[in-house]
Amino acid sequence: MKRNYLILPLLGATLLLGSCVSKQQFADLQTNYQNLQTDYQSLQSQNSDLQVRLAESNTQVKSLEERLAEARKLNEEQRKAYTELQKSLDNSIQLNSQGNINISKLVDEINASNKYIKQLVDAKTKSDSLNMVLTNNLTRSLSREELQEVDVKVLKGVVYISLADNMLYKSGSYEINERAGQTLSKIAKIITDYKDYEVLVEGNTDNVPISRPNIRNNWDLSTLRAASVVMALQNEYGVDPKRLTAGGRGEYNPIATNDTELGKQRNRRTQIIITPKLDQFMELIEQAPETEE
């Protein structure tokens, strides 16, 4: 701004002395005047830039002040939260002292629970081993083809051998067919080997009503089929009849839906249920394979 004041007197002096100076001097004065004009414009531009930067700085200062206020507010909230936590901790310590918790007793209770859990696991492992022994003993003589038509399951030490009706009987009849002989002979051998087992032969049908002479309903059919298997085991394979029981459950023990042909085929079955007595259970438990610790 000071240079602006200097330019005007200099210009006036130049005009007054224009008639008294040489052309060279006049040209030098014009050059100086132009330089001063350039410097003045540069100063004006710098002044504008400084004003912009000042405005930006003021904005940043305001933003920092707002952030500082938020930080102070957050710090105050955290201080209050810390105070509350400290009070809660003090109360917990006081209650713990007043309660006089017996840590040793808690440890004993945990150890007792762990011991009980281990006993349950050991019992489950022993049961699984028993079931495996029974399954292996009862299926070892059956061929691969026979195992595809004979379903063998062991549940809680009880053996369930399920045979499809088309494997055992003539169509729509309770008479044993020739195809069943080989499989029944193997099952009879297993039953004979375990002489202390009780054997229940149980017939099952689908829900389609039977229409045959001398067969009143599915109850009759299922019972007659079970009786045919029992008599075959007794008369043809020498199983002690005192161990055998024949029973029929008709259509009232389905394992699949009767709404499809496949489901009906599964429901038409005869089960041979083999139940060991208590002393036989104990013997099998002794035979159960050892499990790794």
MARKOL-302988 format. One record per atom (N, C-alpha, C): x, y negated, z; residue in three letters. Coordinates in steps of 0.05 Angstrom, whole numbers, padded with zeros to 5 digits, always signed. Layout:
<pts>
XYZALA;...
</pts>
This chain:
<pts>
+00017+00024+00000MET;+00000+00000+00000MET;+00017-00025+00000MET;+00041-00024+00013LYS;+00058-00047+00014LYS;+00068-00054-00013LYS;+00074-00034-00030ARG;+00084-00039-00057ARG;+00063-00054-00073ARG;+00038-00050-00067ASN;+00016-00064-00081ASN;+00018-00094-00077ASN;+00025-00101-00052TYR;+00028-00130-00046TYR;+00052-00142-00060TYR;+00072-00126-00064LEU;+00097-00135-00077LEU;+00093-00139-00107LEU;+00076-00123-00119ILE;+00072-00123-00148ILE;+00060-00149-00158ILE;+00039-00160-00143LEU;+00025-00184-00151LEU;+00043-00208-00151LEU;+00059-00215-00129PRO;+00078-00238-00131PRO;+00098-00235-00153PRO;+00107-00210-00157LEU;+00127-00206-00177LEU;+00116-00211-00205LEU;+00091-00203-00209LEU;+00078-00208-00234LEU;+00074-00238-00239LEU;+00066-00252-00217GLY;+00063-00281-00220GLY;+00089-00295-00227GLY;+00109-00286-00213ALA;+00135-00298-00218ALA;+00144-00293-00246ALA;+00138-00270-00255THR;+00146-00263-00282THR;+00132-00280-00303THR;+00106-00286-00298LEU;+00091-00303-00317LEU;+00101-00332-00316LEU;+00108-00342-00292LEU;+00118-00370-00290LEU;+00145-00373-00303LEU;+00160-00352-00301LEU;+00188-00354-00311LEU;+00190-00343-00339LEU;+00167-00335-00351GLY;+00168-00321-00377GLY;+00181-00339-00398GLY;+00176-00365-00395SER;+00187-00382-00415SER;+00216-00389-00411SER;+00226-00382-00387CYS;+00253-00389-00380CYS;+00273-00366-00382CYS;+00263-00340-00385VAL;+00281-00317-00385VAL;+00284-00308-00414VAL;+00305-00291-00417SER;+00311-00280-00443SER;+00292-00256-00448SER;+00292-00248-00474LYS;+00275-00225-00481LYS;+00284-00200-00466LYS;+00310-00197-00462GLN;+00320-00173-00448GLN;+00311-00172-00419GLN;+00312-00195-00407GLN;+00303-00196-00379GLN;+00274-00190-00377GLN;+00258-00202-00397PHE;+00230-00197-00397PHE;+00223-00167-00400PHE;+00238-00154-00417ALA;+00234-00125-00421ALA;+00241-00109-00396ALA;+00262-00118-00382ASP;+00269-00104-00357ASP;+00247-00107-00336ASP;+00236-00132-00335LEU;+00215-00136-00316LEU;+00190-00119-00322LEU;+00184-00117-00348GLN;+00162-00100-00356GLN;+00166-00071-00348GLN;+00191-00062-00352THR;+00198-00034-00345THR;+00195-00030-00315THR;+00205-00049-00299ASN;+00202-00047-00270ASN;+00173-00047-00262ASN;+00157-00064-00276TYR;+00129-00065-00270TYR;+00115-00038-00275TYR;+00122-00026-00297GLN;+00110+00000-00304GLN;+00119+00021-00284GLN;+00144+00021-00275ASN;+00153+00040-00255ASN;+00139+00037-00229ASN;+00134+00011-00222LEU;+00120+00006-00197LEU;+00091+00016-00200LEU;+00079+00013-00223GLN;+00052+00023-00227GLN;+00051+00053-00224GLN;+00071+00066-00235THR;+00073+00096-00234THR;+00076+00105-00205THR;+00093+00090-00190ASP;+00097+00097-00162ASP;+00072+00093-00146ASP;+00058+00072-00153TYR;+00033+00066-00139TYR;+00012+00088-00143TYR;+00009+00097-00168GLN;-00010+00118-00175GLN;-00002+00144-00161GLN;+00024+00149-00160SER;+00034+00174-00146SER;+00027+00173-00117SER;+00030+00149-00105LEU;+00024+00146-00077LEU;-00006+00150-00072LEU;-00022+00140-00091GLN;-00051+00143-00088GLN;-00059+00173-00089GLN;-00046+00188-00108SER;-00051+00217-00110SER;-00043+00232-00085SER;-00019+00225-00074GLN;-00010+00237-00050GLN;-00029+00231-00026GLN;-00038+00207-00026ASN;-00056+00199-00004ASN;-00082+00216-00006ASN;-00092+00220-00031SER;-00116+00237-00034SER;-00111+00266-00025SER;-00088+00277-00032ASP;-00081+00304-00024ASP;-00079+00306+00006ASP;-00068+00285+00019LEU;-00065+00286+00048LEU;-00093+00285+00061LEU;-00111+00270+00050GLN;-00138+00269+00061GLN;-00152+00297+00059GLN;-00148+00310+00036VAL;-00159+00337+00033VAL;-00148+00357+00053VAL;-00121+00356+00056ARG;-00108+00373+00075ARG;-00117+00367+00104ARG;-00121+00341+00109LEU;-00130+00334+00136LEU;-00158+00345+00141LEU;-00175+00344+00121ALA;-00202+00355+00124ALA;-00201+00386+00129ALA;-00183+00399+00113GLU;-00180+00428+00117GLU;-00170+00434+00145GLU;-00151+00419+00154SER;-00140+00423+00181SER;-00161+00419+00202SER;-00178+00399+00199ASN;-00199+00394+00218ASN;-00218+00418+00218ASN;-00224+00429+00194THR;-00242+00453+00193THR;-00229+00477+00207THR;-00203+00481+00203GLN;-00189+00503+00216GLN;-00189+00500+00246GLN;-00185+00475+00255VAL;-00184+00470+00283VAL;-00212+00476+00296VAL;-00233+00469+00281LYS;-00260+00474+00291LYS;-00265+00504+00293LYS;-00256+00519+00272SER;-00259+00548+00272SER;-00244+00561+00295SER;-00219+00552+00300LEU;-00203+00562+00322LEU;-00216+00556+00349LEU;-00227+00533+00351GLU;-00241+00526+00376GLU;-00265+00544+00381GLU;-00280+00550+00359GLU;-00303+00568+00362GLU;-00294+00596+00370GLU;-00272+00606+00357ARG;-00262+00633+00363ARG;-00251+00634+00392ARG;-00239+00612+00400LEU;-00229+00611+00428LEU;-00252+00612+00448LEU;-00274+00598+00441ALA;-00297+00599+00459ALA;-00309+00627+00460ALA;-00310+00640+00437GLU;-00320+00668+00437GLU;-00302+00686+00453GLU;-00276+00683+00450ALA;-00257+00700+00464ALA;-00260+00695+00495ALA;-00263+00671+00503ARG;-00267+00665+00531ARG;-00293+00678+00541ARG;-00314+00677+00524LYS;-00339+00689+00532LYS;-00336+00719+00535LYS;-00323+00732+00516LEU;-00318+00760+00517LEU;-00301+00768+00541LEU;-00281+00752+00546ASN;-00264+00758+00569ASN;-00280+00757+00595ASN;-00299+00738+00596GLU;-00315+00736+00620GLU;-00333+00760+00623GLU;-00345+00769+00601GLU;-00362+00793+00602GLU;-00346+00818+00610GLU;-00321+00820+00599GLN;-00305+00843+00606GLN;-00297+00842+00636GLN;-00292+00818+00646ARG;-00285+00815+00674ARG;-00308+00824+00692ARG;-00333+00817+00683LYS;-00356+00825+00699LYS;-00359+00855+00697LYS;-00355+00867+00673ALA;-00358+00896+00670ALA;-00337+00910+00687ALA;-00313+00900+00688TYR;-00292+00912+00704TYR;-00299+00911+00734TYR;-00311+00889+00742THR;-00319+00886+00770THR;-00341+00907+00776THR;-00360+00911+00758GLU;-00381+00931+00763GLU;-00369+00959+00764GLU;-00350+00965+00746LEU;-00338+00991+00746LEU;-00322+00996+00772LEU;-00309+00976+00781GLN;-00294+00978+00806GLN;-00313+00984+00829GLN;-00336+00971+00829LYS;-00355+00976+00850LYS;-00365+01005+00848LYS;-00371+01014+00824SER;-00381+01041+00820SER;-00360+01061+00829SER;-00335+01056+00823LEU;-00313+01074+00831LEU;-00311+01075+00861LEU;-00313+01052+00874ASP;-00311+01051+00903ASP;-00334+01067+00916ASP;-00358+01064+00904ASN;-00381+01078+00914ASN;-00378+01109+00911ASN;-00367+01117+00888SER;-00362+01145+00883SER;-00343+01157+00903SER;-00321+01142+00907ILE;-00301+01151+00927ILE;-00313+01154+00954ILE;-00330+01134+00961GLN;-00343+01135+00988GLN;-00362+01159+00990GLN;-00378+01163+00969LEU;-00397+01186+00969LEU;-00382+01213+00970LEU;-00360+01214+00955ASN;-00344+01239+00955ASN;-00333+01245+00983ASN;-00324+01224+00996SER;-00314+01228+01023SER;-00336+01236+01042SER;-00359+01224+01039GLN;-00381+01230+01057GLN;-00392+01258+01052GLN;-00392+01266+01026GLY;-00403+01293+01019GLY;-00385+01316+01028GLY;-00360+01311+01032ASN;-00341+01331+01041ASN;-00343+01357+01024ASN;-00339+01353+00997ILE;-00342+01376+00978ILE;-00319+01396+00983ILE;-00327+01421+00984ASN;-00308+01443+00989ASN;-00298+01453+00962ASN;-00275+01443+00953ILE;-00264+01451+00927ILE;-00258+01481+00926ILE;-00248+01492+00948SER;-00241+01520+00948SER;-00266+01538+00944SER;-00288+01529+00955LYS;-00313+01545+00952LYS;-00322+01544+00923LYS;-00320+01520+00910LEU;-00327+01518+00882LEU;-00310+01536+00865LEU;-00284+01537+00870VAL;-00266+01555+00855VAL;-00274+01584+00858VAL;-00281+01592+00883ASP;-00290+01620+00888ASP;-00315+01626+00872ASP;-00334+01607+00871GLU;-00359+01612+00856GLU;-00353+01614+00826GLU;-00335+01598+00816ILE;-00328+01600+00787ILE;-00315+01627+00781ILE;-00297+01635+00799ASN;-00283+01661+00795ASN;-00304+01684+00796ASN;-00323+01682+00814ALA;-00344+01703+00816ALA;-00360+01704+00790ALA;-00367+01680+00779SER;-00382+01679+00754SER;-00366+01691+00731SER;-00340+01685+00730ASN;-00323+01696+00709ASN;-00322+01726+00711ASN;-00320+01736+00736LYS;-00319+01765+00739LYS;-00344+01779+00730LYS;-00367+01766+00736TYR;-00393+01777+00727TYR;-00395+01777+00697TYR;-00386+01755+00684ILE;-00386+01754+00655ILE;-00369+01776+00643ILE;-00345+01781+00655LYS;-00328+01802+00645LYS;-00341+01829+00647LYS;-00355+01833+00669GLN;-00369+01859+00673GLN;-00390+01863+00651GLN;-00405+01841+00645LEU;-00425+01843+00623LEU;-00412+01849+00596LEU;-00389+01836+00591VAL;-00375+01841+00566VAL;-00365+01869+00564VAL;-00354+01879+00587ASP;-00344+01907+00587ASP;-00367+01927+00583ASP;-00390+01921+00595ALA;-00413+01939+00592ALA;-00423+01939+00563ALA;-00423+01915+00551LYS;-00432+01913+00522LYS;-00412+01928+00505LYS;-00386+01925+00510THR;-00366+01940+00494THR;-00369+01970+00498THR;-00374+01979+00522LYS;-00377+02007+00527LYS;-00402+02018+00513LYS;-00424+02001+00513SER;-00448+02009+00499SER;-00443+02011+00469SER;-00429+01992+00458ASP;-00423+01993+00429ASP;-00406+02017+00423ASP;-00387+02024+00440SER;-00370+02047+00435SER;-00386+02072+00436SER;-00405+02074+00455LEU;-00422+02098+00457LEU;-00439+02101+00432LEU;-00451+02078+00423ASN;-00467+02079+00399ASN;-00450+02088+00375ASN;-00425+02079+00373MET;-00408+02087+00351MET;-00402+02117+00352MET;-00397+02128+00376VAL;-00391+02156+00378VAL;-00415+02173+00369VAL;-00439+02165+00379LEU;-00463+02179+00371LEU;-00468+02178+00341LEU;-00465+02155+00329THR;-00469+02152+00300THR;-00450+02169+00285THR;-00424+02168+00292ASN;-00404+02184+00278ASN;-00410+02214+00281ASN;-00417+02223+00305ASN;-00422+02251+00309ASN;-00447+02261+00293ASN;-00467+02243+00291LEU;-00492+02251+00278LEU;-00491+02248+00248LEU;-00472+02234+00237THR;-00472+02230+00208THR;-00448+02243+00194THR;-00430+02255+00210ARG;-00405+02265+00198ARG;-00410+02287+00178ARG;-00432+02303+00181SER;-00437+02325+00163SER;-00454+02318+00139SER;-00465+02293+00139LEU;-00482+02285+00116LEU;-00465+02274+00093LEU;-00473+02281+00069SER;-00459+02272+00045SER;-00465+02242+00040SER;-00450+02231+00022ARG;-00455+02203+00016ARG;-00482+02199+00003ARG;-00490+02218-00014GLU;-00516+02216-00027GLU;-00539+02219-00006GLU;-00535+02236+00013GLU;-00555+02240+00034GLU;-00557+02215+00052GLU;-00535+02202+00057LEU;-00535+02178+00074LEU;-00550+02155+00060LEU;-00552+02156+00034GLN;-00567+02136+00019GLN;-00597+02139+00023GLN;-00605+02163+00030GLU;-00634+02168+00034GLU;-00641+02173+00063GLU;-00621+02174+00080VAL;-00625+02179+00109VAL;-00615+02155+00124VAL;-00632+02142+00139ASP;-00624+02118+00155ASP;-00619+02127+00183ASP;-00594+02123+00193VAL;-00587+02131+00220VAL;-00580+02106+00236VAL;-00594+02102+00258LYS;-00589+02080+00276LYS;-00586+02090+00305LYS;-00570+02076+00320VAL;-00567+02083+00349VAL;-00573+02057+00364VAL;-00593+02058+00381LEU;-00601+02035+00397LEU;-00602+02044+00426LEU;-00584+02032+00442LYS;-00583+02038+00471LYS;-00581+02068+00476LYS;-00564+02081+00460GLY;-00559+02110+00465GLY;-00580+02128+00453GLY;-00601+02117+00441VAL;-00622+02134+00428VAL;-00617+02133+00398VAL;-00618+02157+00386VAL;-00612+02160+00358VAL;-00638+02162+00342VAL;-00640+02146+00321TYR;-00663+02145+00304TYR;-00654+02154+00276TYR;-00664+02177+00267ILE;-00658+02186+00240ILE;-00684+02184+00224ILE;-00684+02167+00204SER;-00708+02162+00188SER;-00705+02173+00160SER;-00724+02190+00152LEU;-00724+02203+00126LEU;-00748+02195+00110LEU;-00745+02189+00084ALA;-00767+02181+00067ALA;-00785+02205+00062ALA;-00811+02200+00058ASP;-00829+02223+00054ASP;-00824+02237+00028ASP;-00815+02223+00007ASN;-00810+02237-00019ASN;-00785+02254-00018ASN;-00769+02251+00003MET;-00746+02269+00007MET;-00755+02294+00022MET;-00776+02293+00038LEU;-00783+02316+00055LEU;-00807+02332+00044LEU;-00827+02318+00034TYR;-00853+02331+00029TYR;-00860+02331-00001TYR;-00877+02350-00008LYS;-00889+02349-00034LYS;-00909+02326-00035LYS;-00913+02315-00059SER;-00929+02291-00062SER;-00957+02295-00051SER;-00966+02276-00033GLY;-00992+02277-00021GLY;-00997+02301-00003GLY;-00975+02313+00007SER;-00978+02338+00023SER;-00961+02336+00048SER;-00965+02355+00066TYR;-00948+02357+00090TYR;-00930+02381+00089TYR;-00928+02394+00066GLU;-00910+02417+00063GLU;-00882+02408+00056GLU;-00862+02420+00069ILE;-00834+02414+00064ILE;-00826+02423+00036ILE;-00813+02405+00021ASN;-00803+02413-00005ASN;-00775+02426-00004ASN;-00767+02437-00026GLU;-00741+02451-00027GLU;-00718+02431-00024GLU;-00721+02408-00034ARG;-00700+02387-00032ARG;-00692+02380-00004ARG;-00712+02382+00015ALA;-00707+02374+00042ALA;-00691+02395+00058ALA;-00690+02419+00048GLY;-00677+02440+00064GLY;-00649+02435+00071GLY;-00632+02426+00052GLN;-00604+02422+00058GLN;-00599+02401+00079GLN;-00614+02379+00077THR;-00611+02357+00096THR;-00621+02365+00124THR;-00644+02379+00125LEU;-00654+02388+00151LEU;-00636+02408+00164LEU;-00622+02424+00148SER;-00604+02444+00160SER;-00580+02430+00173SER;-00571+02407+00162LYS;-00549+02392+00174LYS;-00558+02378+00199LYS;-00582+02367+00198ILE;-00593+02354+00222ILE;-00598+02374+00244ILE;-00607+02399+00237ALA;-00611+02420+00257ALA;-00584+02428+00269ALA;-00563+02428+00253LYS;-00537+02435+00264LYS;-00528+02414+00285LYS;-00533+02389+00279ILE;-00526+02368+00298ILE;-00542+02371+00324ILE;-00569+02376+00321ILE;-00586+02379+00344ILE;-00576+02403+00361ILE;-00569+02425+00348THR;-00560+02449+00362THR;-00534+02444+00377THR;-00516+02428+00365ASP;-00490+02422+00378ASP;-00495+02407+00404ASP;-00516+02391+00405TYR;-00521+02375+00430TYR;-00547+02387+00442TYR;-00543+02409+00456LYS;-00565+02424+00466LYS;-00581+02411+00488LYS;-00570+02391+00501ASP;-00584+02377+00523ASP;-00601+02353+00513ASP;-00601+02349+00487TYR;-00617+02327+00476TYR;-00646+02335+00473TYR;-00664+02315+00478GLU;-00692+02318+00472GLU;-00697+02308+00444GLU;-00715+02321+00429VAL;-00719+02314+00401VAL;-00749+02308+00396VAL;-00755+02284+00387LEU;-00783+02277+00380LEU;-00783+02272+00350LEU;-00801+02287+00336VAL;-00805+02283+00307VAL;-00831+02267+00304VAL;-00829+02244+00291GLU;-00852+02226+00291GLU;-00858+02219+00262GLU;-00883+02224+00253GLY;-00892+02218+00226GLY;-00904+02191+00224GLY;-00900+02178+00201ASN;-00911+02151+00196ASN;-00921+02149+00167ASN;-00942+02134+00162THR;-00953+02131+00135THR;-00957+02102+00128THR;-00964+02096+00103ASP;-00973+02069+00096ASP;-01003+02066+00103ASP;-01015+02045+00094ASN;-01044+02041+00101ASN;-01063+02050+00079ASN;-01054+02064+00060VAL;-01072+02074+00039VAL;-01087+02099+00050VAL;-01113+02099+00050PRO;-01129+02121+00061PRO;-01123+02147+00046PRO;-01121+02169+00061ILE;-01115+02195+00049ILE;-01142+02209+00041ILE;-01141+02223+00019SER;-01165+02237+00009SER;-01156+02265+00001SER;-01154+02283+00021ARG;-01146+02310+00016ARG;-01164+02329+00033ARG;-01169+02353+00023PRO;-01185+02373+00039PRO;-01171+02378+00065PRO;-01186+02379+00087ASN;-01177+02386+00113ASN;-01158+02365+00125ASN;-01155+02342+00113ILE;-01140+02319+00125ILE;-01159+02296+00127ILE;-01165+02289+00152ARG;-01186+02268+00156ARG;-01176+02240+00151ARG;-01151+02234+00158ASN;-01141+02207+00156ASN;-01111+02207+00158ASN;-01099+02183+00160ASN;-01070+02181+00162ASN;-01059+02191+00188ASN;-01076+02190+00209TRP;-01067+02202+00234TRP;-01062+02232+00230TRP;-01080+02246+00217ASP;-01077+02274+00212ASP;-01052+02279+00195ASP;-01049+02263+00173LEU;-01027+02267+00155LEU;-01000+02264+00169LEU;-00997+02242+00185SER;-00972+02237+00198SER;-00965+02259+00218SER;-00986+02268+00233THR;-00981+02289+00253THR;-00975+02316+00240THR;-00989+02322+00219LEU;-00983+02348+00205LEU;-00955+02348+00193LEU;-00946+02325+00182ARG;-00919+02324+00171ARG;-00898+02327+00193ARG;-00902+02314+00216ALA;-00883+02318+00238ALA;-00883+02347+00247ALA;-00907+02359+00249ALA;-00908+02387+00257ALA;-00894+02405+00237ALA;-00895+02399+00211SER;-00881+02415+00191SER;-00851+02414+00195SER;-00841+02390+00201VAL;-00812+02388+00206VAL;-00804+02403+00232VAL;-00820+02400+00253VAL;-00814+02415+00278VAL;-00813+02445+00273VAL;-00833+02455+00258MET;-00834+02484+00253MET;-00811+02493+00236MET;-00803+02476+00217ALA;-00779+02483+00201ALA;-00754+02484+00218ALA;-00750+02464+00235LEU;-00727+02465+00253LEU;-00727+02489+00271LEU;-00751+02497+00280GLN;-00753+02521+00298GLN;-00749+02547+00282GLN;-00765+02550+00261ASN;-00767+02576+00248ASN;-00744+02581+00229ASN;-00735+02560+00215GLU;-00715+02565+00195GLU;-00686+02559+00204GLU;-00684+02541+00225TYR;-00657+02533+00233TYR;-00651+02538+00262TYR;-00669+02552+00276GLY;-00664+02562+00303GLY;-00662+02542+00325GLY;-00674+02519+00322VAL;-00674+02499+00344VAL;-00694+02508+00365VAL;-00686+02506+00391ASP;-00703+02514+00413ASP;-00729+02497+00413ASP;-00752+02509+00410PRO;-00777+02494+00409PRO;-00783+02478+00435PRO;-00771+02487+00457LYS;-00775+02472+00482LYS;-00764+02444+00481LYS;-00746+02439+00463ARG;-00734+02412+00461ARG;-00749+02395+00441ARG;-00767+02406+00426LEU;-00780+02392+00404LEU;-00808+02382+00411LEU;-00814+02358+00401THR;-00841+02347+00404THR;-00849+02335+00377THR;-00874+02341+00369ALA;-00884+02330+00344ALA;-00905+02309+00350ALA;-00904+02287+00336GLY;-00923+02266+00340GLY;-00929+02251+00314GLY;-00952+02239+00312GLY;-00959+02222+00289GLY;-00969+02195+00297GLY;-00960+02175+00282ARG;-00968+02147+00288ARG;-00984+02135+00266ARG;-00990+02151+00246GLY;-01007+02142+00224GLY;-00995+02117+00210GLY;-01012+02097+00205GLU;-01004+02073+00192GLU;-00998+02050+00211GLU;-00997+02057+00237TYR;-00996+02036+00258TYR;-00969+02029+00269TYR;-00948+02038+00255ASN;-00920+02032+00263ASN;-00904+02024+00239ASN;-00913+02004+00223PRO;-00899+01997+00198PRO;-00873+01983+00204PRO;-00854+01987+00186ILE;-00829+01972+00187ILE;-00826+01952+00164ILE;-00846+01951+00147ALA;-00847+01933+00124ALA;-00876+01927+00117ALA;-00880+01907+00100THR;-00907+01900+00092THR;-00919+01922+00074THR;-00945+01926+00077ASN;-00959+01944+00060ASN;-00971+01930+00035ASN;-00963+01905+00031ASP;-00974+01890+00008ASP;-00958+01896-00017ASP;-00935+01909-00015THR;-00919+01915-00039THR;-00914+01945-00040THR;-00908+01956-00063GLU;-00903+01984-00066GLU;-00877+01992-00052GLU;-00857+01974-00053LEU;-00832+01980-00039LEU;-00837+01981-00009LEU;-00853+01963+00002GLY;-00859+01964+00030GLY;-00874+01989+00038GLY;-00892+01998+00022LYS;-00907+02023+00028LYS;-00888+02047+00028LYS;-00869+02047+00009GLN;-00849+02069+00008GLN;-00833+02070+00034GLN;-00825+02047+00044ARG;-00810+02046+00069ARG;-00826+02055+00093ARG;-00852+02049+00093ASN;-00869+02057+00115ASN;-00876+02087+00115ASN;-00875+02099+00092ARG;-00880+02128+00090ARG;-00854+02143+00098ARG;-00851+02150+00123ARG;-00826+02161+00132ARG;-00831+02179+00156ARG;-00811+02196+00161THR;-00811+02212+00186THR;-00786+02206+00201THR;-00789+02201+00227GLN;-00766+02194+00244GLN;-00761+02218+00263GLN;-00735+02225+00264ILE;-00726+02244+00284ILE;-00711+02229+00305ILE;-00723+02228+00329ILE;-00712+02212+00351ILE;-00699+02230+00371ILE;-00673+02226+00375ILE;-00657+02244+00392ILE;-00648+02228+00416ILE;-00656+02237+00440THR;-00651+02223+00465THR;-00634+02239+00483THR;-00610+02231+00489PRO;-00593+02246+00508PRO;-00602+02242+00537PRO;-00598+02262+00553LYS;-00603+02260+00581LYS;-00581+02245+00595LYS;-00585+02240+00621LEU;-00566+02223+00635LEU;-00538+02235+00636LEU;-00536+02261+00641ASP;-00509+02274+00642ASP;-00496+02273+00615ASP;-00511+02275+00593GLN;-00500+02273+00567GLN;-00490+02245+00561GLN;-00505+02224+00571PHE;-00496+02197+00569PHE;-00468+02194+00582PHE;-00465+02204+00606MET;-00440+02201+00620MET;-00417+02215+00605MET;-00423+02238+00593GLU;-00402+02252+00578GLU;-00394+02236+00553GLU;-00413+02224+00540LEU;-00407+02208+00516LEU;-00391+02183+00524LEU;-00398+02172+00547ILE;-00383+02148+00556ILE;-00354+02155+00560ILE;-00348+02179+00571GLU;-00321+02188+00575GLU;-00307+02191+00548GLU;-00322+02198+00527GLN;-00311+02202+00501GLN;-00307+02175+00485GLN;-00319+02154+00495ALA;-00318+02129+00481ALA;-00289+02119+00478ALA;-00281+02109+00455PRO;-00254+02101+00451PRO;-00247+02077+00468PRO;-00221+02076+00477GLU;-00212+02054+00493GLU;-00212+02028+00476GLU;-00218+02006+00489THR;-00217+01980+00475THR;-00192+01966+00484THR;-00182+01949+00466GLU;-00157+01934+00473GLU;-00164+01912+00493GLU;-00145+01908+00511GLU;-00149+01887+00531GLU;-00146+01860+00518GLU;
</pts>
